[in-house]
Amino acid sequence: MTRVFASQGDLAEKTVSFTEIGRGIWAFTAEGDPNSGVIIGDDAVMVIEAQATPRLAGKVIAEIRKVTDKPITHLVLTHYHAVRVLGASAYGAREVIMSEAARAMVAERGQEDWASEFARFPRLFAGHEAIPGLTWPTTTFSDRLSVWLGRRRVDILHLGRAHTAGDAVVWVPDSEVMFTGDIVEDRSACYCGDGHFRDWGRTLDAIAAFRPVAIGPGRGAALAGEAMVSRAIESTRDFLDSTFRPAARVAARGGTLKEAWDAVRAECDPKFADYAIYEHCLPFNVARAHDEARGIDTPRIWTAERDREMWAALQG
């Protein structure tokens, strides 16, 4: 077993794809790196997910400029994680939108998350010296917010806890396309270190109830067509269940974090070992599953120090 986090050795650049998944709706994907979304309205552009640094945001902007010269006026951040939000300054958007719960998490744990993620996954923070500080929204909402891009309505919704307590999805009703953030992944491990396993499945059900014809997931390829959408939702559900069940069985008998790790690996490795960022996510997923199964409802804040302590415990 490696003695450092798997992501610290992940230095290979990823190939970017920019795929139209609905009329004027594009998914920016990068082989398991964080995705972004683009919605082009009559007179303006909305971007979903900022990327981790202004430099990486520039890659999204370059793709946008290949298809439209309309101004980027709105930036939606589906949750608070550093790899999703710290590139926000590059877009110059007049509105930066988060759920109220996500904003509260920036205040509560945003700085710690930044330090933790930077130490775990340095490649995703290329150009980090240009980050001006924590990203704060200009606009927040509780359950639902509708934004008009000319005549095109975009609905931003908090459907329930999942990847974090403050997750938002973005729904474009005229094309039946949804951006899910990290609630849905495609052939990529879910990062569950700040998640809510028992709620996540119900939130997946709420997404499926919209019957989207295409989804821009948090990681992995763009999903076009109901068959691909359904497969990704159910694969995500299987990943979550396969992580939580064995960890919960260990917790129920008072077992250790290391025992939970071994039990989760036994169930998940045969099915998911080839998924993007699987080894990176696994220790954090097991730690959170073990905590939640023992009744810890609010995920404990990850810090660089806690990361190292957890990893040492798993090394035995």
C-alpha positions as CSV (number, residue, x, y, z in Angstrom):
1,M,0.0,0.0,0.0
2,T,1.2,3.4,-0.9
3,R,2.5,5.5,2.0
4,V,1.3,8.9,0.6
5,F,-2.1,9.9,-0.6
6,A,-2.6,8.6,-4.1
7,S,-3.5,12.0,-5.4
8,Q,-0.1,13.4,-4.4
9,G,1.4,11.2,-7.1
10,D,-1.2,12.1,-9.7
11,L,0.7,14.5,-11.9
12,A,-0.5,13.6,-15.4
13,E,-2.4,16.3,-17.3
14,K,-5.9,15.4,-18.5
15,T,-7.4,15.8,-21.9
16,V,-10.3,18.3,-21.9
17,S,-13.6,17.7,-23.7
18,F,-16.2,20.4,-24.4
19,T,-19.5,18.6,-25.3
20,E,-22.8,20.2,-26.2
21,I,-25.5,18.2,-24.2
22,G,-28.4,20.5,-25.0
23,R,-29.2,23.6,-27.1
24,G,-26.5,26.0,-26.0
25,I,-25.6,23.8,-23.0
26,W,-22.0,22.5,-22.7
27,A,-20.2,20.2,-20.4
28,F,-16.5,20.8,-19.8
29,T,-14.9,17.5,-18.7
30,A,-11.4,16.4,-18.1
31,E,-10.9,12.6,-17.6
32,G,-12.0,12.5,-13.9
33,D,-10.8,16.0,-12.9
34,P,-13.5,18.4,-11.8
35,N,-16.1,19.3,-14.4
36,S,-17.7,22.6,-15.2
37,G,-20.9,23.5,-17.1
38,V,-21.9,26.3,-19.4
39,I,-25.4,27.6,-20.3
40,I,-25.7,30.1,-23.0
41,G,-28.8,32.3,-22.9
42,D,-30.1,35.0,-25.2
43,D,-27.7,37.7,-24.0
44,A,-25.4,36.1,-21.3
45,V,-23.6,33.0,-20.2
46,M,-23.9,31.1,-16.9
47,V,-21.0,28.9,-15.7
48,I,-21.4,26.1,-13.2
49,E,-18.3,25.4,-11.1
50,A,-15.3,27.7,-11.2
51,Q,-12.4,25.2,-11.1
52,A,-9.7,25.4,-8.4
53,T,-7.6,28.4,-9.6
54,P,-8.0,31.3,-12.0
55,R,-5.5,29.6,-14.3
56,L,-7.6,26.5,-14.6
57,A,-10.7,28.6,-15.0
58,G,-9.0,30.1,-18.0
59,K,-9.3,26.7,-19.7
60,V,-13.1,26.8,-19.3
61,I,-13.2,30.4,-20.6
62,A,-11.1,29.5,-23.6
63,E,-13.7,26.8,-24.6
64,I,-16.6,29.2,-24.0
65,R,-15.0,31.7,-26.4
66,K,-14.9,29.1,-29.1
67,V,-18.7,29.0,-29.2
68,T,-19.9,32.5,-28.0
69,D,-18.7,36.0,-27.3
70,K,-21.6,36.7,-24.9
71,P,-20.6,38.0,-21.4
72,I,-20.3,35.6,-18.5
73,T,-22.7,37.2,-16.0
74,H,-23.5,34.3,-13.6
75,L,-21.4,31.7,-11.8
76,V,-23.1,28.9,-9.9
77,L,-21.1,27.0,-7.3
78,T,-22.8,23.8,-6.4
79,H,-20.9,23.5,-3.1
80,Y,-18.0,24.9,-1.1
81,H,-15.0,22.7,-1.9
82,A,-11.9,24.5,-2.9
83,V,-11.4,22.6,-6.2
84,R,-14.8,23.9,-7.3
85,V,-14.7,27.5,-6.2
86,L,-11.3,29.1,-5.9
87,G,-11.0,30.0,-9.6
88,A,-14.1,32.2,-9.4
89,S,-12.3,35.6,-9.8
90,A,-11.3,34.7,-13.4
91,Y,-14.9,34.9,-14.7
92,G,-15.8,38.5,-13.7
93,A,-19.4,37.4,-13.2
94,R,-21.7,39.9,-11.6
95,E,-23.5,37.2,-9.6
96,V,-21.8,34.3,-7.8
97,I,-24.5,32.0,-6.5
98,M,-24.4,29.4,-3.7
99,S,-27.0,27.9,-1.4
100,E,-27.2,29.4,2.0
101,A,-26.0,26.1,3.5
102,A,-23.0,26.2,1.2
103,R,-22.1,29.7,2.2
104,A,-22.3,28.8,5.8
105,M,-19.8,26.0,5.1
106,V,-17.4,28.4,3.5
107,A,-17.5,30.4,6.7
108,E,-17.2,27.4,9.0
109,R,-14.6,25.3,7.1
110,G,-13.6,26.9,3.9
111,Q,-10.0,27.9,4.9
112,E,-9.4,24.5,6.4
113,D,-10.7,22.7,3.3
114,W,-8.5,24.8,1.1
115,A,-5.4,23.8,3.0
116,S,-6.4,20.2,3.2
117,E,-7.2,19.9,-0.5
118,F,-4.1,21.7,-1.6
119,A,-1.9,19.3,0.4
120,R,-3.8,16.2,-0.9
121,F,-4.1,17.1,-4.6
122,P,-1.4,19.7,-5.7
123,R,-1.9,19.2,-9.4
124,L,-5.4,20.6,-9.3
125,F,-4.1,23.9,-7.9
126,A,-1.9,24.9,-10.8
127,G,-1.5,28.7,-10.5
128,H,-2.6,28.8,-6.9
129,E,-0.6,31.9,-6.3
130,A,-3.3,33.9,-8.2
131,I,-6.1,32.9,-5.9
132,P,-7.3,36.1,-4.2
133,G,-8.8,34.4,-1.1
134,L,-11.9,32.4,-0.2
135,T,-14.8,32.7,-2.7
136,W,-17.9,34.2,-1.3
137,P,-21.3,34.3,-3.1
138,T,-23.1,37.5,-3.9
139,T,-26.4,35.7,-4.0
140,T,-27.7,32.9,-1.9
141,F,-30.9,30.9,-1.8
142,S,-32.6,28.4,0.6
143,D,-34.4,25.8,-1.6
144,R,-34.8,27.3,-5.1
145,L,-33.7,30.3,-7.2
146,S,-34.7,31.0,-10.8
147,V,-32.4,33.0,-13.1
148,W,-33.4,34.4,-16.5
149,L,-30.7,34.6,-19.2
150,G,-32.9,36.6,-21.5
151,R,-35.9,34.3,-22.2
152,R,-34.1,31.2,-20.9
153,R,-34.9,30.2,-17.4
154,V,-32.4,28.3,-15.2
155,D,-33.5,26.8,-11.9
156,I,-30.9,26.3,-9.1
157,L,-32.2,23.9,-6.5
158,H,-31.2,22.4,-3.2
159,L,-32.8,18.9,-3.3
160,G,-31.2,17.5,-0.1
161,R,-27.9,16.6,1.5
162,A,-25.6,14.4,-0.4
163,H,-21.9,15.2,-1.3
164,T,-22.2,18.0,1.3
165,A,-25.0,19.6,3.3
166,G,-25.3,22.5,0.9
167,D,-25.3,20.8,-2.6
168,A,-27.1,22.6,-5.4
169,V,-28.2,21.3,-8.8
170,V,-28.8,23.4,-11.9
171,W,-31.8,22.5,-14.1
172,V,-32.5,23.9,-17.6
173,P,-36.2,23.1,-18.2
174,D,-36.4,24.1,-21.9
175,S,-33.8,21.3,-22.7
176,E,-34.4,19.0,-19.7
177,V,-30.6,19.1,-18.9
178,M,-29.2,19.1,-15.3
179,F,-25.8,19.8,-13.8
180,T,-25.6,17.8,-10.6
181,G,-22.2,18.8,-9.1
182,D,-20.7,15.9,-7.3
183,I,-24.0,14.3,-6.4
184,V,-23.7,12.2,-9.6
185,E,-20.4,10.9,-11.0
186,D,-19.6,8.8,-14.0
187,R,-16.8,6.2,-13.7
188,S,-15.3,8.3,-11.0
189,A,-15.3,7.6,-7.3
190,C,-17.6,9.8,-5.2
191,Y,-15.7,11.9,-2.6
192,C,-17.7,11.3,0.5
193,G,-15.5,12.9,3.2
194,D,-18.0,15.7,3.8
195,G,-21.1,13.7,2.7
196,H,-24.3,12.3,4.1
197,F,-24.6,8.7,3.1
198,R,-28.1,8.1,4.5
199,D,-29.5,11.2,2.7
200,W,-27.6,10.9,-0.6
201,G,-29.8,8.1,-2.1
202,R,-33.0,10.2,-1.6
203,T,-31.3,13.1,-3.3
204,L,-30.4,10.9,-6.2
205,D,-34.1,9.9,-6.3
206,A,-35.1,13.6,-6.5
207,I,-32.7,14.1,-9.4
208,A,-34.1,11.0,-11.2
209,A,-37.6,12.4,-10.8
210,F,-36.8,15.2,-13.2
211,R,-36.1,12.6,-15.9
212,P,-33.2,14.6,-17.4
213,V,-32.3,13.7,-20.9
214,A,-28.7,14.7,-20.2
215,I,-26.5,15.4,-17.1
216,G,-23.3,17.2,-16.6
217,P,-21.9,15.2,-13.7
218,G,-19.3,16.4,-11.2
219,R,-16.6,14.2,-12.6
220,G,-16.5,11.9,-15.6
221,A,-17.9,12.1,-19.1
222,A,-21.0,14.1,-20.1
223,L,-24.1,11.9,-19.9
224,A,-26.4,12.2,-23.0
225,G,-29.5,10.1,-23.2
226,E,-31.8,8.6,-20.6
227,A,-29.9,5.3,-20.6
228,M,-26.6,6.9,-19.7
229,V,-28.2,9.1,-17.2
230,S,-29.9,6.2,-15.4
231,R,-26.7,4.1,-15.5
232,A,-24.7,6.9,-13.9
233,I,-27.3,7.5,-11.2
234,E,-27.5,3.8,-10.3
235,S,-23.7,3.4,-10.4
236,T,-23.3,6.3,-8.0
237,R,-25.9,4.7,-5.7
238,D,-24.1,1.4,-5.8
239,F,-20.8,3.1,-5.0
240,L,-22.3,4.8,-1.9
241,D,-24.1,1.7,-0.7
242,S,-21.0,-0.4,-1.2
243,T,-19.0,2.0,0.9
244,F,-21.4,2.6,3.7
245,R,-22.8,-0.9,4.3
246,P,-19.5,-2.6,5.3
247,A,-18.3,0.4,7.3
248,A,-21.6,0.5,9.2
249,R,-21.3,-3.3,10.0
250,V,-17.9,-2.7,11.5
251,A,-19.1,0.3,13.5
252,A,-22.1,-1.6,14.8
253,R,-19.8,-4.1,16.6
254,G,-17.4,-1.4,17.8
255,G,-14.7,-2.1,15.2
256,T,-11.9,0.3,14.4
257,L,-11.4,2.6,11.4
258,K,-8.7,0.2,10.0
259,E,-11.2,-2.7,10.2
260,A,-13.8,-0.5,8.3
261,W,-11.1,0.3,5.7
262,D,-10.4,-3.4,5.1
263,A,-14.2,-4.2,4.9
264,V,-14.9,-1.4,2.4
265,R,-11.9,-2.4,0.3
266,A,-13.1,-6.0,0.2
267,E,-16.5,-4.8,-1.2
268,C,-15.5,-1.9,-3.4
269,D,-12.1,-2.9,-4.9
270,P,-13.6,-5.5,-7.3
271,K,-16.2,-3.1,-8.6
272,F,-14.6,0.4,-8.5
273,A,-10.8,0.1,-8.4
274,D,-10.4,1.4,-11.9
275,Y,-12.6,4.4,-11.3
276,A,-10.9,7.9,-11.4
277,I,-9.6,9.1,-8.1
278,Y,-10.7,5.9,-6.3
279,E,-7.6,5.6,-4.2
280,H,-7.6,9.3,-3.4
281,C,-11.2,9.2,-2.1
282,L,-11.2,5.9,-0.3
283,P,-9.6,6.8,3.0
284,F,-11.8,9.9,3.4
285,N,-14.9,8.0,2.4
286,V,-14.2,5.2,4.9
287,A,-13.5,7.7,7.7
288,R,-16.8,9.6,7.0
289,A,-18.8,6.3,6.7
290,H,-17.4,5.1,10.0
291,D,-18.3,8.4,11.7
292,E,-21.8,8.6,10.3
293,A,-22.6,5.0,11.2
294,R,-21.5,5.9,14.8
295,G,-24.1,8.7,14.9
296,I,-21.8,11.7,13.9
297,D,-24.3,13.6,11.7
298,T,-22.2,16.7,10.9
299,P,-19.0,15.7,9.1
300,R,-15.9,16.6,11.1
301,I,-13.8,19.3,9.5
302,W,-10.9,18.0,7.5
303,T,-7.6,19.8,8.1
304,A,-4.1,18.9,6.8
305,E,-3.3,17.6,10.3
306,R,-6.4,15.5,10.5
307,D,-5.7,14.1,7.0
308,R,-2.3,12.9,8.2
309,E,-3.6,11.4,11.4
310,M,-6.3,9.5,9.6
311,W,-3.9,8.2,7.0
312,A,-1.5,7.0,9.7
313,A,-4.3,5.1,11.4
314,L,-5.2,3.4,8.2
315,Q,-1.5,2.4,7.6
316,G,-1.8,0.3,10.8
